[in-house]
Amino acid sequence: MQVQVDARGLACPQPVINTKKALDSIGDGTVMTIVDNTVARDNVVKFARNAACDVSVTEKGSEFFIKINKGAVPGLEEALLDTEDTVLLVTGDCFGRGDDSLGKILIKNFFYALSESSPLPKRIIFMNGGVKLATEESEVLDFLHRLAEQGVEISSCGICLDYYHLKEKLVVGQVTNMYSAVEAVAQARKVITV
């Protein structure tokens, strides 16, 4: 089976997400993704290789044709997807240091991409300013709801919610305490801090 994904003109992370959806829709087979910039090309290629697929790229003018063969490395995909004990620790309401406006755009794109990706973390813990993301008026609420529906446990630090006067505005997940958060982090096979 072959599926074509036309991702020309799409902004990050949409080319990767569309490619992932196409790969998920087939068993073994081929996905041909077409992009029109080197950043999208590199991101799709990296995603496909991380998904244990064989990848080749052909350049035609200003366009890149990325041929992805699914099922190329038996057993590797299962090893890559073993994240049962991954905890995502989110400590701020924007991504990285620098300009906060850019950081808010990046955190929104991060949670959108996360909600469309696989595998998912077992748990997301919000600390400090990160608790703002799980409360009313957050721009990532739709993505957090989608993650929760897919079985990701979402919790926010109670002390942090109290500090920012947001406990009554928590929309997604549950309130947790520092002991439970430390226990989750200590028992996790992998902890990713954002």
DOKOLDREN-982215 format. One record per residue (C-alpha): residue number from 0; residue in one letter; z, x, y. Coordinates in Angstrom, 3 decimals. Each point is the difference from the previous one (the first is absolute). Layout:
DOKOLDREN-982215
+-----+---------+----------+----------+----------+
| num | residuo |        w |        u |        v |
+-----+---------+----------+----------+----------+
| NUM |       A |        Z |        X |        Y |
...
+-----+---------+----------+----------+----------+
***
This chain:
DOKOLDREN-982215
+-----+---------+----------+----------+----------+
| num | residuo |        w |        u |        v |
+-----+---------+----------+----------+----------+
|   0 |       M |    0.000 |    0.000 |    0.000 |
|   1 |       Q |   -0.778 |    1.240 |    3.534 |
|   2 |       V |    1.471 |   -1.372 |    3.239 |
|   3 |       Q |   -1.137 |    0.967 |    3.489 |
|   4 |       V |    2.375 |    0.193 |    2.974 |
|   5 |       D |   -1.580 |    0.142 |    3.447 |
|   6 |       A |    2.725 |    1.506 |    2.199 |
|   7 |       R |   -2.245 |    1.197 |    2.817 |
|   8 |       G |    1.586 |   -0.567 |    3.392 |
|   9 |       L |    3.440 |   -0.813 |   -1.410 |
|  10 |       A |    3.120 |    1.647 |    1.411 |
|  11 |       C |    2.638 |    1.779 |   -2.072 |
|  12 |       P |    1.457 |   -1.073 |   -2.453 |
|  13 |       Q |   -2.521 |   -2.780 |   -0.749 |
|  14 |       P |   -2.596 |    2.146 |   -1.885 |
|  15 |       V |    2.683 |    1.164 |   -2.443 |
|  16 |       I |    1.456 |   -3.486 |   -0.426 |
|  17 |       N |   -3.418 |   -1.548 |   -0.630 |
|  18 |       T |   -0.773 |    2.754 |   -2.520 |
|  19 |       K |    3.336 |   -0.565 |   -1.751 |
|  20 |       K |   -0.675 |   -3.738 |   -0.267 |
|  21 |       A |   -3.418 |    0.705 |   -1.500 |
|  22 |       L |    1.478 |    2.435 |   -2.532 |
|  23 |       D |    2.711 |   -2.513 |   -0.903 |
|  24 |       S |   -2.658 |   -2.662 |   -0.600 |
|  25 |       I |   -1.716 |    1.940 |   -2.789 |
|  26 |       G |    1.006 |    1.558 |   -3.289 |
|  27 |       D |   -1.897 |    3.200 |   -0.634 |
|  28 |       G |   -2.999 |    0.317 |    2.260 |
|  29 |       T |   -1.288 |    1.261 |    3.314 |
|  30 |       V |    0.773 |   -0.804 |    3.620 |
|  31 |       M |   -2.426 |    1.203 |    2.661 |
|  32 |       T |    1.682 |    0.114 |    3.408 |
|  33 |       I |   -2.127 |    0.575 |    3.085 |
|  34 |       V |    1.680 |    1.382 |    3.134 |
|  35 |       D |   -1.331 |    1.375 |    3.271 |
|  36 |       N |    2.540 |    2.641 |    0.996 |
|  37 |       T |    1.632 |    3.065 |   -1.539 |
|  38 |       V |    3.570 |   -1.293 |    0.346 |
|  39 |       A |   -0.779 |   -3.120 |   -2.051 |
|  40 |       R |   -1.933 |    2.145 |   -2.492 |
|  41 |       D |    2.919 |    2.387 |   -0.475 |
|  42 |       N |    2.573 |   -2.818 |   -0.257 |
|  43 |       V |   -2.009 |   -1.937 |   -2.607 |
|  44 |       V |   -0.676 |    3.156 |   -2.029 |
|  45 |       K |    3.692 |    0.979 |    0.035 |
|  46 |       F |    1.068 |   -3.516 |   -0.997 |
|  47 |       A |   -2.494 |   -0.121 |   -2.873 |
|  48 |       R |    1.031 |    3.408 |   -1.335 |
|  49 |       N |    3.668 |   -0.997 |    0.193 |
|  50 |       A |   -0.916 |   -3.106 |   -2.013 |
|  51 |       A |   -1.314 |    2.271 |   -2.783 |
|  52 |       C |   -3.659 |   -0.760 |    0.681 |
|  53 |       D |   -3.000 |    2.306 |   -0.066 |
|  54 |       V |   -1.544 |    0.197 |    3.507 |
|  55 |       S |   -3.280 |    1.253 |    1.445 |
|  56 |       V |   -1.326 |   -0.275 |    3.557 |
|  57 |       T |   -3.585 |   -0.153 |    1.214 |
|  58 |       E |   -0.771 |    0.332 |    3.714 |
|  59 |       K |   -3.000 |   -1.868 |    1.411 |
|  60 |       G |   -0.357 |    0.426 |    3.746 |
|  61 |       S |    3.277 |   -1.047 |    1.578 |
|  62 |       E |    1.138 |   -1.970 |   -3.057 |
|  63 |       F |    1.939 |    1.047 |   -3.077 |
|  64 |       F |   -0.481 |   -1.628 |   -3.406 |
|  65 |       I |    3.131 |    0.509 |   -2.082 |
|  66 |       K |   -0.512 |   -0.626 |   -3.706 |
|  67 |       I |    3.288 |   -0.648 |   -1.788 |
|  68 |       N |    0.106 |   -0.164 |   -3.799 |
|  69 |       K |    3.077 |   -1.848 |   -1.208 |
|  70 |       G |    1.415 |    0.920 |   -3.374 |
|  71 |       A |   -1.133 |    3.612 |    0.209 |
|  72 |       V |    3.330 |    1.600 |   -0.963 |
|  73 |       P |    1.815 |   -2.045 |   -2.680 |
|  74 |       G |    3.774 |   -0.028 |    0.344 |
|  75 |       L |    0.122 |    1.653 |    3.411 |
|  76 |       E |    0.053 |   -3.252 |    1.951 |
|  77 |       E |    3.097 |   -1.192 |   -1.862 |
|  78 |       A |    1.769 |    3.276 |    0.789 |
|  79 |       L |   -0.875 |   -0.322 |    3.683 |
|  80 |       L |    1.244 |   -3.598 |    0.118 |
|  81 |       D |    3.467 |    0.783 |   -1.345 |
|  82 |       T |    2.062 |   -0.692 |    3.132 |
|  83 |       E |    2.522 |   -2.410 |   -1.440 |
|  84 |       D |    2.856 |    1.848 |    1.679 |
|  85 |       T |   -1.508 |    0.669 |    3.442 |
|  86 |       V |    2.007 |   -0.918 |    3.104 |
|  87 |       L |   -1.555 |   -0.142 |    3.452 |
|  88 |       L |    2.594 |    0.771 |    2.692 |
|  89 |       V |   -1.151 |   -1.205 |    3.437 |
|  90 |       T |    2.076 |    1.344 |    2.891 |
|  91 |       G |   -1.958 |   -1.127 |    3.053 |
|  92 |       D |   -2.189 |   -2.797 |    1.310 |
|  93 |       C |   -2.897 |    2.349 |    0.746 |
|  94 |       F |   -1.717 |    2.702 |   -2.029 |
|  95 |       G |    0.663 |    3.641 |    0.846 |
|  96 |       R |    1.025 |    1.659 |    3.208 |
|  97 |       G |   -2.013 |    0.000 |    3.190 |
|  98 |       D |   -1.391 |   -3.034 |    1.747 |
|  99 |       D |    1.865 |   -3.177 |   -1.024 |
| 100 |       S |   -3.028 |   -2.218 |    0.681 |
| 101 |       L |   -2.040 |    2.012 |   -2.486 |
| 102 |       G |    2.961 |    0.074 |   -2.392 |
| 103 |       K |    0.163 |   -3.814 |   -0.026 |
| 104 |       I |   -3.715 |   -0.235 |   -0.782 |
| 105 |       L |    0.426 |    2.536 |   -2.802 |
| 106 |       I |    3.018 |   -1.747 |   -1.557 |
| 107 |       K |   -1.891 |   -3.294 |   -0.006 |
| 108 |       N |   -2.979 |    1.663 |   -1.700 |
| 109 |       F |    2.366 |    1.742 |   -2.432 |
| 110 |       F |    1.579 |   -3.254 |   -1.188 |
| 111 |       Y |   -3.375 |   -1.731 |   -0.158 |
| 112 |       A |   -1.365 |    2.800 |   -2.180 |
| 113 |       L |    3.177 |    0.032 |   -2.108 |
| 114 |       S |   -0.225 |   -3.751 |   -0.615 |
| 115 |       E |   -3.570 |    0.461 |   -1.231 |
| 116 |       S |    0.707 |    3.043 |   -2.150 |
| 117 |       S |    1.137 |    0.694 |   -3.490 |
| 118 |       P |    2.416 |    1.105 |   -1.264 |
| 119 |       L |    2.684 |   -1.448 |    2.217 |
| 120 |       P |    3.450 |    1.461 |    0.578 |
| 121 |       K |    2.876 |   -1.629 |   -1.826 |
| 122 |       R |    2.016 |   -0.395 |    3.176 |
| 123 |       I |   -0.311 |    0.318 |    3.789 |
| 124 |       I |    3.187 |    0.714 |    1.943 |
| 125 |       F |   -0.003 |   -0.373 |    3.788 |
| 126 |       M |    2.486 |    2.104 |    1.989 |
| 127 |       N |    0.676 |    0.548 |    3.705 |
| 128 |       G |   -2.943 |   -1.282 |    2.104 |
| 129 |       G |   -1.932 |   -0.735 |   -3.189 |
| 130 |       V |    1.960 |   -3.247 |   -0.392 |
| 131 |       K |   -1.991 |   -1.412 |    2.926 |
| 132 |       L |   -3.036 |   -0.154 |   -2.308 |
| 133 |       A |    1.646 |   -2.588 |   -2.265 |
| 134 |       T |    1.122 |   -2.309 |    2.813 |
| 135 |       E |   -1.525 |   -2.733 |    2.159 |
| 136 |       E |   -3.040 |    0.962 |    2.079 |
| 137 |       S |   -0.800 |    3.078 |   -2.087 |
| 138 |       E |   -3.714 |    0.667 |   -0.324 |
| 139 |       V |    0.374 |    1.010 |   -3.657 |
| 140 |       L |    1.715 |   -3.161 |   -1.302 |
| 141 |       D |   -3.119 |   -1.291 |   -1.792 |
| 142 |       F |   -0.341 |    3.297 |   -1.859 |
| 143 |       L |    3.713 |    0.062 |   -0.888 |
| 144 |       H |   -0.198 |   -3.565 |   -1.323 |
| 145 |       R |   -3.007 |    1.015 |   -2.118 |
| 146 |       L |    1.919 |    3.008 |   -1.357 |
| 147 |       A |    3.033 |   -2.161 |   -0.799 |
| 148 |       E |   -2.225 |   -2.502 |   -1.809 |
| 149 |       Q |   -1.302 |    2.881 |   -2.103 |
| 150 |       G |    3.540 |    0.879 |   -1.086 |
| 151 |       V |    0.966 |    2.717 |    2.479 |
| 152 |       E |    3.708 |   -0.231 |    0.824 |
| 153 |       I |    0.475 |    0.114 |    3.769 |
| 154 |       S |    3.360 |    0.653 |    1.617 |
| 155 |       S |    1.305 |    0.830 |    3.469 |
| 156 |       C |    3.140 |    1.871 |    1.004 |
| 157 |       G |    2.702 |   -2.441 |    1.137 |
| 158 |       I |    1.578 |    2.470 |    2.455 |
| 159 |       C |   -3.424 |    0.584 |    1.570 |
| 160 |       L |   -0.735 |   -3.727 |    0.278 |
| 161 |       D |    3.404 |   -0.484 |    1.683 |
| 162 |       Y |   -0.600 |    2.920 |    2.356 |
| 163 |       Y |   -3.311 |   -1.468 |    1.209 |
| 164 |       H |    1.412 |   -3.583 |   -0.042 |
| 165 |       L |   -2.670 |   -1.031 |   -2.516 |
| 166 |       K |    1.950 |   -1.193 |   -3.028 |
| 167 |       E |   -0.772 |   -3.654 |    0.767 |
| 168 |       K |   -3.681 |    0.855 |    0.502 |
| 169 |       L |   -0.596 |    1.606 |   -3.409 |
| 170 |       V |   -3.084 |   -1.660 |   -1.516 |
| 171 |       V |   -0.917 |    2.034 |   -3.090 |
| 172 |       G |    2.292 |    1.390 |   -2.661 |
| 173 |       Q |    3.748 |    0.293 |   -0.178 |
| 174 |       V |    2.787 |    1.799 |    1.822 |
| 175 |       T |    1.260 |    3.136 |   -1.710 |
| 176 |       N |    2.774 |    2.507 |    0.611 |
| 177 |       M |   -0.035 |    3.783 |    0.152 |
| 178 |       Y |    1.574 |    0.394 |   -3.438 |
| 179 |       S |   -2.730 |   -2.066 |   -1.656 |
| 180 |       A |   -2.686 |    1.836 |    1.957 |
| 181 |       V |    1.377 |    3.398 |   -1.016 |
| 182 |       E |    0.259 |   -1.143 |   -3.602 |
| 183 |       A |   -3.643 |   -1.196 |    0.015 |
| 184 |       V |   -1.192 |    3.274 |    1.523 |
| 185 |       A |    2.083 |    2.113 |   -2.385 |
| 186 |       Q |   -1.274 |   -1.833 |   -3.080 |
| 187 |       A |   -3.661 |   -0.080 |    1.066 |
| 188 |       R |   -2.455 |    2.334 |   -1.633 |
| 189 |       K |   -1.812 |    0.305 |    3.335 |
| 190 |       V |    1.071 |   -0.743 |    3.587 |
| 191 |       I |   -2.557 |   -0.207 |    2.798 |
| 192 |       T |    1.312 |    0.034 |    3.573 |
| 193 |       V |   -2.011 |   -1.587 |    2.807 |
+-----+---------+----------+----------+----------+
***
